[in-house]
Amino acid sequence: MGSPVNRDDIARLATDFYSLLESFKQTPFYHLIFEIFLILTVLWLVCFRKPRPIAKKLTEKEKQELIDEWQPEPLVPPVDTNHPALNVRVLDGIVGKTIEIDGRKSLNFATFNFLNFVGNQRIADKAIQAVQKYGVGSCGPRGFYGTIDIHLELEERLARFFNFEEGIIYSYGFSTIASIIPAYSKRNDILFVDEGIHYAIQKGVEASRSTVKWFRHNDINDLERLLAEQDKHDKKNPKKASTIRRFLIIEGLYMNYGDICPLPRMVELKYKYKYRIFMDESVSFGTIGQTGRGVTEYHNVDRQKIDLISSTLEYSVGSIGGFAVGSSFVIDHQRLSAQGYCFSASLPPLLAAAAIEALNIMDEENSGLFETLMDKSKRLHKKLLDIKGYRVLGEDISPLKHLSLANSLNTIGRLEYIVEFAQTRGITITIARYLNDEHHLPEPSIRLILNVEMTDEELEFLCTVLQEALVKVTA
Amino acid sequence: MKSTNFRMVNKNVEINYDNNNKSKSIDEDDLQCEEFEETPLYAAVLTYISYAILCLFGWLRDFLRQSKIEKKRGAVDPNASLGFVPLYQSYESFYTRNMYTRVRDIFNRPIASVPGPQFELTERISDDYNWTYRYTGKTVSAINLGSYNYLGFAEKTGPCAIDTINGLKSYAIANCSTRSEIGTQRYHIELEQLVAEFLGVESCIAFGMGFATNALNIPVIASKGDLILSDEMNHISLILGMRLSGACYQTFEHNDMNDLEKKLRAAIVHGHSRTNRPWKKIIIVVEGVYSMEGSICRLPQLIELKKKYKAYLYMDEAHSIGAMGKSGRGIVDYFNVNSNDVDILMGTFTKSFGSAGGYIAGKKSLIDHIRVNSHAHTYASSMSAPIVQQIISSLQLLKGPEGQKRINQLADNARYFRRKLVDMGFIIYGNKYSPVVPMLLYMPARVTRFNREMLRRGIAVVTVGFPATKLLEARVRFCLSAAHTRQMLDAALEAIDEVGTDISLRYSTRHKPQRLKDL
């Protein structure tokens, strides 16, 4: 209990306060204004003024010193002169079923010449006719007089081959899919991508700046998991979800693994989770299916359900360039938005003419080309499996197979020894080359490619040489 | 009304050519003489009004289509009603539906012959305002002022064509493999050696596509932690390459060396804007001849700057190799500087050599590094034999008297054409000596009308508007060729004179408007 406040104290306080007010009345007016101004300034300084950061002001002399001192890195780091890219085998001549290296011929199991169109006389004749009509280069992009009637013909033939509405061609295989993906998928969109895709597709995915969700190679359950997760996320914010486009990026036959994607299930999921499918059929075009129309034919899936199929003219067709086919709604957009199409010179007409003739050959009713190819691939697969000691990756009907040694034996050094040994025996094979910044670097392997015109004896010879090499390398 | 002024850039420069005591060329200032006359105010206002009217009509038509008064044309999404997110933004397709389609016939014109100085266009007619076309089967002959055929190598007869056909017979068309695996042929090595020798550098590497040369190799040279200073008018392939590389990039004003120097100083002094760490290296990216502006990069000043600030220089000579310089060796030859001063020389074979593909040239260490790490070298198919043979043949020709004749003819044609157009009173951008001649049209309707009227008179031209150029600066770009004869140029000038008078295209206030017959 404090001392009681008595009436005297209050009275004293009141008088003090009253005299204070009196003194206020007696001070000059300007003094009051000054005092109020001071109080307001203090209030403002305390409450409202943010602390300004002290700017670093350098003198000219200091700047010049910094400029003089700065040393950049050399333009490029030193490079190992023994790197395989600097020591490649140099060829001379037509790279068909046989190759000539340093004056010696060998059987070619290394180039993507599946249907042996390289060196085909019909195709060469048509290409020569095109040079005699159109010259060599097209001298301009498609928008500015670089469109030649032969391009329009090729686009129409490709669309007809796949039974789609429209086709579009590019002048470089790598740029095809790398330009297509960024044309449709932008920053806010989602891409569901198989981990095992080819580098060119990875670059397209990177250039698009979209959110990327990788799923394990050919693992449909992993894809479903990702889709279900995204679906749950969407239900929380349906308004935002209705502005995000989704795409599934897959390959028909994977170049790095030789296996085929589980397309039917992916198409089912497409209608459940509402994404669009962009399939790259670079390897499967002209190799898989009864009439060479790819994985959609193999799996018996309605091709119209795939939104876009892209492929290359550089493998089975034996020309240069790439293309995409789909409905007009999808393909027409690329004519204004795909950078590799709008801002690049168009395909030289002789290469387009070669591609058209190749398509003519593929379209011929009784050629039996594709059945023969699938048949031989199956036989080769069996023969390779019979050489115990190699791991053979790839479907049995795939003409592209990856060969590697078992487990810890599988090093680039040993594989290079096998390749060199095979070369001395008259077989040309190659190690699949990758850059280190692949998203999912595949195991080292030898990429074996089957040419449809290889005979049974030649396949036997291949296996014999591989067997011998295996013995030498594991000794 | 504000009086228009023009900015004529004319510099007096002292250059030190160390190691190479070449005498300073007499008309040094003349080589860099460029003109970029400012947009007249009335043209700017009318252009904005034109776009506004187009937008209004666009919205009106969209409304009519929505309310089913007008039929919806164009392709329809097969997945539309199934709950898929629309594939295209509605504002993106607004431009396509309402502005681009109306004038689509001036772009993508198919041709049915060699893209030489005169060619045949396939006749196409539209009955429904450019939504669909039908081909009548006839062709229309026209003088070609649109294709990139600077030295006239787009030929179907002659030594180059014969060599190409022989190459095709000896090596077939494709190799179906990559350069780093089993796709390297002897002719690739021969090509690279020839180009390196032609340019006067140690080594060179060639690729099958010019666009891909930039987009896939800049990431090999630049990476995270580097700074790239790029001219604001650089080609989109350079920008894509810069983006994919992961390095930071800043633009400097077009051909403005003072701005570049300021940015260089700021970059070295302050480092990375957020972390203040010093940059690992700085690369300046410019083009030799800018194809939309007609200007030439200021190489002597660039070399001086790059040496002073220890930066590296990347020059894209897509349009200048073969076309510029006394012996066709590009901008390095044009300014008479040492080719080793430019760290990375890039160019394409599409324009002056009548073929396809691109190259990068420089020191052996640089080229070896690119060979090991390039995306194109490791994953893309190697170049086709007839294509390479055409380049080799045209290069051999270029080194001889025939080549010199073509180079002189091109320079002559460029000077003559440009001079006449400028004297007539049209606004022409760019350098006096560049073979690319952009003439300003400004309004979108004039872009279309000019193109159609010229075709009616038998001249095929390339007109570009927004978004390829700035909104106000729609233009027609003439690409001259060594194969154009004086008669062809005169015929073109007459047609331009007529159409220019009809549409009132004589905007220039610096030069008095005159008719061709009065010159």
Boltz contact constraints between the chains, C-beta under 6 A:
constraints:
  - contact:
      token1: [A, 63]
      token2: [B, 269]
      max_distance: 6.0
  - contact:
      token1: [A, 66]
      token2: [B, 269]
      max_distance: 6.0
  - contact:
      token1: [A, 67]
      token2: [B, 268]
      max_distance: 6.0
  - contact:
      token1: [A, 70]
      token2: [B, 268]
      max_distance: 6.0
  - contact:
      token1: [A, 72]
      token2: [B, 281]
      max_distance: 6.0
  - contact:
      token1: [A, 72]
      token2: [B, 310]
      max_distance: 6.0
  - contact:
      token1: [A, 73]
      token2: [B, 280]
      max_distance: 6.0
  - contact:
      token1: [A, 73]
      token2: [B, 281]
      max_distance: 6.0
  - contact:
      token1: [A, 75]
      token2: [B, 312]
      max_distance: 6.0
  - contact:
      token1: [A, 75]
      token2: [B, 343]
      max_distance: 6.0
  - contact:
      token1: [A, 76]
      token2: [B, 365]
      max_distance: 6.0
  - contact:
      token1: [A, 76]
      token2: [B, 366]
      max_distance: 6.0
  - contact:
      token1: [A, 76]
      token2: [B, 369]
      max_distance: 6.0
  - contact:
      token1: [A, 79]
      token2: [B, 368]
      max_distance: 6.0
  - contact:
      token1: [A, 79]
      token2: [B, 369]
      max_distance: 6.0
  - contact:
      token1: [A, 79]
      token2: [B, 372]
      max_distance: 6.0
  - contact:
      token1: [A, 83]
      token2: [B, 372]
      max_distance: 6.0
  - contact:
      token1: [A, 85]
      token2: [B, 180]
      max_distance: 6.0
  - contact:
      token1: [A, 85]
      token2: [B, 371]
      max_distance: 6.0
  - contact:
      token1: [A, 85]
      token2: [B, 372]
      max_distance: 6.0
  - contact:
      token1: [A, 88]
      token2: [B, 184]
      max_distance: 6.0
  - contact:
      token1: [A, 90]
      token2: [B, 184]
      max_distance: 6.0
  - contact:
      token1: [A, 90]
      token2: [B, 186]
      max_distance: 6.0
  - contact:
      token1: [A, 91]
      token2: [B, 185]
      max_distance: 6.0
  - contact:
      token1: [A, 92]
      token2: [B, 186]
      max_distance: 6.0
  - contact:
      token1: [A, 94]
      token2: [B, 172]
      max_distance: 6.0
  - contact:
      token1: [A, 95]
      token2: [B, 175]
      max_distance: 6.0
  - contact:
      token1: [A, 110]
      token2: [B, 182]
      max_distance: 6.0
  - contact:
      token1: [A, 111]
      token2: [B, 176]
      max_distance: 6.0
  - contact:
      token1: [A, 111]
      token2: [B, 177]
      max_distance: 6.0
  - contact:
      token1: [A, 111]
      token2: [B, 182]
      max_distance: 6.0
  - contact:
      token1: [A, 112]
      token2: [B, 176]
      max_distance: 6.0
  - contact:
      token1: [A, 113]
      token2: [B, 176]
      max_distance: 6.0
  - contact:
      token1: [A, 118]
      token2: [B, 172]
      max_distance: 6.0
  - contact:
      token1: [A, 118]
      token2: [B, 174]
      max_distance: 6.0
  - contact:
      token1: [A, 119]
      token2: [B, 172]
      max_distance: 6.0
  - contact:
      token1: [A, 127]
      token2: [B, 168]
      max_distance: 6.0
  - contact:
      token1: [A, 127]
      token2: [B, 173]
      max_distance: 6.0
  - contact:
      token1: [A, 128]
      token2: [B, 165]
      max_distance: 6.0
  - contact:
      token1: [A, 131]
      token2: [B, 164]
      max_distance: 6.0
  - contact:
      token1: [A, 131]
      token2: [B, 165]
      max_distance: 6.0
  - contact:
      token1: [A, 132]
      token2: [B, 156]
      max_distance: 6.0
  - contact:
      token1: [A, 134]
      token2: [B, 114]
      max_distance: 6.0
  - contact:
      token1: [A, 135]
      token2: [B, 114]
      max_distance: 6.0
  - contact:
      token1: [A, 135]
      token2: [B, 154]
      max_distance: 6.0
  - contact:
      token1: [A, 135]
      token2: [B, 155]
      max_distance: 6.0
  - contact:
      token1: [A, 135]
      token2: [B, 156]
      max_distance: 6.0
  - contact:
      token1: [A, 136]
      token2: [B, 164]
      max_distance: 6.0
  - contact:
      token1: [A, 136]
      token2: [B, 354]
      max_distance: 6.0
  - contact:
      token1: [A, 136]
      token2: [B, 355]
      max_distance: 6.0
  - contact:
      token1: [A, 136]
      token2: [B, 390]
      max_distance: 6.0
  - contact:
      token1: [A, 137]
      token2: [B, 350]
      max_distance: 6.0
  - contact:
      token1: [A, 137]
      token2: [B, 354]
      max_distance: 6.0
  - contact:
      token1: [A, 137]
      token2: [B, 355]
      max_distance: 6.0
  - contact:
      token1: [A, 137]
      token2: [B, 356]
      max_distance: 6.0
  - contact:
      token1: [A, 139]
      token2: [B, 115]
      max_distance: 6.0
  - contact:
      token1: [A, 139]
      token2: [B, 147]
      max_distance: 6.0
  - contact:
      token1: [A, 139]
      token2: [B, 148]
      max_distance: 6.0
  - contact:
      token1: [A, 139]
      token2: [B, 149]
      max_distance: 6.0
  - contact:
      token1: [A, 139]
      token2: [B, 154]
      max_distance: 6.0
  - contact:
      token1: [A, 140]
      token2: [B, 147]
      max_distance: 6.0
  - contact:
      token1: [A, 140]
      token2: [B, 148]
      max_distance: 6.0
  - contact:
      token1: [A, 143]
      token2: [B, 107]
      max_distance: 6.0
  - contact:
      token1: [A, 143]
      token2: [B, 108]
      max_distance: 6.0
  - contact:
      token1: [A, 144]
      token2: [B, 146]
      max_distance: 6.0
  - contact:
      token1: [A, 144]
      token2: [B, 462]
      max_distance: 6.0
  - contact:
      token1: [A, 145]
      token2: [B, 111]
      max_distance: 6.0
  - contact:
      token1: [A, 145]
      token2: [B, 146]
      max_distance: 6.0
  - contact:
      token1: [A, 145]
      token2: [B, 147]
      max_distance: 6.0
  - contact:
      token1: [A, 147]
      token2: [B, 108]
      max_distance: 6.0
  - contact:
      token1: [A, 147]
      token2: [B, 110]
      max_distance: 6.0
  - contact:
      token1: [A, 148]
      token2: [B, 111]
      max_distance: 6.0
  - contact:
      token1: [A, 149]
      token2: [B, 110]
      max_distance: 6.0
  - contact:
      token1: [A, 149]
      token2: [B, 112]
      max_distance: 6.0
  - contact:
      token1: [A, 149]
      token2: [B, 122]
      max_distance: 6.0
  - contact:
      token1: [A, 152]
      token2: [B, 110]
      max_distance: 6.0
  - contact:
      token1: [A, 171]
      token2: [B, 209]
      max_distance: 6.0
  - contact:
      token1: [A, 172]
      token2: [B, 208]
      max_distance: 6.0
  - contact:
      token1: [A, 172]
      token2: [B, 209]
      max_distance: 6.0
  - contact:
      token1: [A, 172]
      token2: [B, 212]
      max_distance: 6.0
  - contact:
      token1: [A, 173]
      token2: [B, 381]
      max_distance: 6.0
  - contact:
      token1: [A, 174]
      token2: [B, 379]
      max_distance: 6.0
  - contact:
      token1: [A, 174]
      token2: [B, 380]
      max_distance: 6.0
  - contact:
      token1: [A, 175]
      token2: [B, 212]
      max_distance: 6.0
  - contact:
      token1: [A, 199]
      token2: [B, 379]
      max_distance: 6.0
  - contact:
      token1: [A, 245]
      token2: [B, 85]
      max_distance: 6.0
  - contact:
      token1: [A, 274]
      token2: [B, 83]
      max_distance: 6.0
  - contact:
      token1: [A, 274]
      token2: [B, 84]
      max_distance: 6.0
  - contact:
      token1: [A, 314]
      token2: [B, 381]
      max_distance: 6.0
  - contact:
      token1: [A, 318]
      token2: [B, 174]
      max_distance: 6.0
  - contact:
      token1: [A, 319]
      token2: [B, 173]
      max_distance: 6.0
  - contact:
      token1: [A, 319]
      token2: [B, 174]
      max_distance: 6.0
  - contact:
      token1: [A, 320]
      token2: [B, 174]
      max_distance: 6.0
  - contact:
      token1: [A, 320]
      token2: [B, 384]
      max_distance: 6.0
  - contact:
      token1: [A, 327]
      token2: [B, 78]
      max_distance: 6.0
  - contact:
      token1: [A, 328]
      token2: [B, 75]
      max_distance: 6.0
  - contact:
      token1: [A, 329]
      token2: [B, 75]
      max_distance: 6.0
  - contact:
      token1: [A, 329]
      token2: [B, 77]
      max_distance: 6.0
  - contact:
      token1: [A, 339]
      token2: [B, 236]
      max_distance: 6.0
  - contact:
      token1: [A, 340]
      token2: [B, 211]
      max_distance: 6.0
  - contact:
      token1: [A, 343]
      token2: [B, 236]
      max_distance: 6.0
  - contact:
      token1: [A, 344]
      token2: [B, 211]
      max_distance: 6.0
  - contact:
      token1: [A, 345]
      token2: [B, 350]
      max_distance: 6.0
  - contact:
      token1: [A, 348]
      token2: [B, 356]
      max_distance: 6.0
  - contact:
      token1: [A, 354]
      token2: [B, 173]
      max_distance: 6.0
  - contact:
      token1: [A, 430]
      token2: [B, 181]
      max_distance: 6.0
  - contact:
      token1: [A, 430]
      token2: [B, 182]
      max_distance: 6.0
  - contact:
      token1: [A, 433]
      token2: [B, 180]
      max_distance: 6.0
  - contact:
      token1: [A, 433]
      token2: [B, 181]
      max_distance: 6.0
  - contact:
      token1: [A, 433]
      token2: [B, 378]
      max_distance: 6.0
  - contact:
      token1: [A, 435]
      token2: [B, 378]
      max_distance: 6.0
